[in-house]
Amino acid sequence: MRLEGPIGALQPAMNSLHDKMDKVDSRLGSMDGHIVTMDDHVSAVGKQMSGVRTDLSKMRSDLSELQAPLHSLLGPLNNVAKPLEEVRTELSDMRALLTAVLFAVIASTIGIAIGTPLMAILIYKNRRKLFPTMNDRDFPVVAGDERPRAVAHHPLEE
């Protein structure tokens, strides 16, 4: 009985301690719930990372499988490149030749257009030197030319 008094005096402190322990327990339960949730998330991330690793390894194997066909294409492409370069060179040379031919045709056309009348005038002016045995009446007359011609005598005719 002697202890009842002091134990009774400890009861409020023990009740307070019990309340505090309940709060700690509830907080630990809440923290446990958060840790379980976080563990679930980490597991999900781990599964996703595993999936990413699997996808990357598949992509790596696909790329390594493509490497051989790509290398096999490299040879024919190099074989085609040289003839194509030769064709390009030939076409470039052909373009230069066509330009030269076109220039020659244009120059000839201009020479003919300008040279023919000039030559006709020069031949007409020098007709006695060029054709000493022909008389003026032997030169062709343009039809419709109504002007009377003065017949000049050539000194050799006399």
CYANA upper distance limits for C-alpha pairs under 8 A (distance plus 0.5 A):
  1 MET  CA      5 GLY  CA      8.01
  2 ARG  CA      6 PRO  CA      8.31
  3 LEU  CA      7 ILE  CA      6.49
  4 GLU  CA      8 GLY  CA      6.22
  5 GLY  CA      9 ALA  CA      6.64
  6 PRO  CA     10 LEU  CA      6.81
  7 ILE  CA     11 GLN  CA      6.90
  8 GLY  CA     12 PRO  CA      8.47
  9 ALA  CA     13 ALA  CA      8.40
 10 LEU  CA     14 MET  CA      6.53
 11 GLN  CA     15 ASN  CA      6.49
 12 PRO  CA     16 SER  CA      6.60
 13 ALA  CA     17 LEU  CA      6.56
 14 MET  CA     18 HIS  CA      6.46
 15 ASN  CA     19 ASP  CA      6.69
 16 SER  CA     20 LYS  CA      6.69
 17 LEU  CA     21 MET  CA      6.55
 18 HIS  CA     22 ASP  CA      6.66
 19 ASP  CA     23 LYS  CA      6.80
 20 LYS  CA     24 VAL  CA      6.73
 21 MET  CA     25 ASP  CA      6.50
 22 ASP  CA     26 SER  CA      6.63
 23 LYS  CA     27 ARG  CA      6.61
 24 VAL  CA     28 LEU  CA      6.48
 25 ASP  CA     29 GLY  CA      6.56
 26 SER  CA     30 SER  CA      6.60
 27 ARG  CA     31 MET  CA      6.50
 28 LEU  CA     32 ASP  CA      6.44
 29 GLY  CA     33 GLY  CA      6.71
 30 SER  CA     34 HIS  CA      6.84
 31 MET  CA     35 ILE  CA      6.59
 32 ASP  CA     36 VAL  CA      6.59
 33 GLY  CA     37 THR  CA      6.67
 34 HIS  CA     38 MET  CA      6.51
 35 ILE  CA     39 ASP  CA      6.47
 36 VAL  CA     40 ASP  CA      6.66
 37 THR  CA     41 HIS  CA      6.75
 38 MET  CA     42 VAL  CA      6.56
 39 ASP  CA     43 SER  CA      6.52
 40 ASP  CA     44 ALA  CA      6.60
 41 HIS  CA     45 VAL  CA      6.57
 42 VAL  CA     46 GLY  CA      6.46
 43 SER  CA     47 LYS  CA      6.64
 44 ALA  CA     48 GLN  CA      6.64
 45 VAL  CA     49 MET  CA      6.46
 46 GLY  CA     50 SER  CA      6.54
 47 LYS  CA     51 GLY  CA      6.68
 48 GLN  CA     52 VAL  CA      6.62
 49 MET  CA     53 ARG  CA      6.53
 50 SER  CA     54 THR  CA      6.63
 51 GLY  CA     55 ASP  CA      6.62
 52 VAL  CA     56 LEU  CA      6.55
 53 ARG  CA     57 SER  CA      6.61
 54 THR  CA     58 LYS  CA      6.70
 55 ASP  CA     59 MET  CA      6.63
 56 LEU  CA     60 ARG  CA      6.53
 57 SER  CA     61 SER  CA      6.66
 58 LYS  CA     62 ASP  CA      6.62
 59 MET  CA     63 LEU  CA      6.57
 60 ARG  CA     64 SER  CA      6.66
 61 SER  CA     65 GLU  CA      6.61
 62 ASP  CA     66 LEU  CA      6.76
 63 LEU  CA     67 GLN  CA      6.79
 64 SER  CA     68 ALA  CA      8.00
 65 GLU  CA     69 PRO  CA      8.21
 66 LEU  CA     70 LEU  CA      6.67
 67 GLN  CA     71 HIS  CA      6.67
 68 ALA  CA     72 SER  CA      6.67
 69 PRO  CA     73 LEU  CA      6.75
 70 LEU  CA     74 LEU  CA      6.89
 71 HIS  CA     75 GLY  CA      7.77
 72 SER  CA     76 PRO  CA      8.11
 73 LEU  CA     77 LEU  CA      6.69
 74 LEU  CA     78 ASN  CA      6.66
 75 GLY  CA     79 ASN  CA      6.72
 76 PRO  CA     80 VAL  CA      6.64
 77 LEU  CA     81 ALA  CA      6.59
 78 ASN  CA     82 LYS  CA      7.34
 79 ASN  CA     83 PRO  CA      7.87
 80 VAL  CA     84 LEU  CA      6.73
 81 ALA  CA     85 GLU  CA      6.64
 82 LYS  CA     86 GLU  CA      6.80
 83 PRO  CA     87 VAL  CA      6.62
 84 LEU  CA     88 ARG  CA      6.63
 85 GLU  CA     89 THR  CA      6.70
 86 GLU  CA     90 GLU  CA      6.62
 87 VAL  CA     91 LEU  CA      6.55
 88 ARG  CA     92 SER  CA      6.63
 89 THR  CA     93 ASP  CA      6.71
 90 GLU  CA     94 MET  CA      6.54
 91 LEU  CA     95 ARG  CA      6.56
 92 SER  CA     96 ALA  CA      6.88
 93 ASP  CA     97 LEU  CA      6.77
 94 MET  CA     98 LEU  CA      6.54
 95 ARG  CA     99 THR  CA      6.61
 96 ALA  CA    100 ALA  CA      6.79
 97 LEU  CA    101 VAL  CA      6.64
 98 LEU  CA    102 LEU  CA      6.50
 99 THR  CA    103 PHE  CA      6.62
100 ALA  CA    104 ALA  CA      6.64
101 VAL  CA    105 VAL  CA      6.65
102 LEU  CA    106 ILE  CA      6.68
103 PHE  CA    107 ALA  CA      6.52
104 ALA  CA    108 SER  CA      6.48
105 VAL  CA    109 THR  CA      6.59
106 ILE  CA    110 ILE  CA      6.68
107 ALA  CA    111 GLY  CA      6.48
108 SER  CA    112 ILE  CA      6.51
109 THR  CA    113 ALA  CA      6.53
110 ILE  CA    114 ILE  CA      6.57
111 GLY  CA    115 GLY  CA      5.83
111 GLY  CA    116 THR  CA      8.45
112 ILE  CA    116 THR  CA      6.07
113 ALA  CA    117 PRO  CA      7.97
114 ILE  CA    118 LEU  CA      7.14
115 GLY  CA    119 MET  CA      6.40
116 THR  CA    120 ALA  CA      6.64
117 PRO  CA    121 ILE  CA      6.71
118 LEU  CA    122 LEU  CA      6.70
119 MET  CA    123 ILE  CA      6.41
120 ALA  CA    124 TYR  CA      6.51
121 ILE  CA    125 LYS  CA      6.62
122 LEU  CA    126 ASN  CA      6.57
123 ILE  CA    127 ARG  CA      5.99
123 ILE  CA    130 LEU  CA      8.02
126 ASN  CA    130 LEU  CA      6.62
127 ARG  CA    131 PHE  CA      6.10
127 ARG  CA    132 PRO  CA      8.11
128 ARG  CA    132 PRO  CA      5.53
128 ARG  CA    134 MET  CA      8.16
134 MET  CA    138 ASP  CA      6.55
134 MET  CA    139 PHE  CA      7.93
135 ASN  CA    139 PHE  CA      7.59
135 ASN  CA    153 HIS  CA      7.99
135 ASN  CA    154 HIS  CA      7.42
136 ASP  CA    151 VAL  CA      6.90
136 ASP  CA    152 ALA  CA      7.27
136 ASP  CA    153 HIS  CA      8.37
137 ARG  CA    151 VAL  CA      7.57
141 VAL  CA    145 ASP  CA      7.87
153 HIS  CA    157 GLU  CA      7.34
153 HIS  CA    158 GLU  CA      8.37
154 HIS  CA    158 GLU  CA      7.90
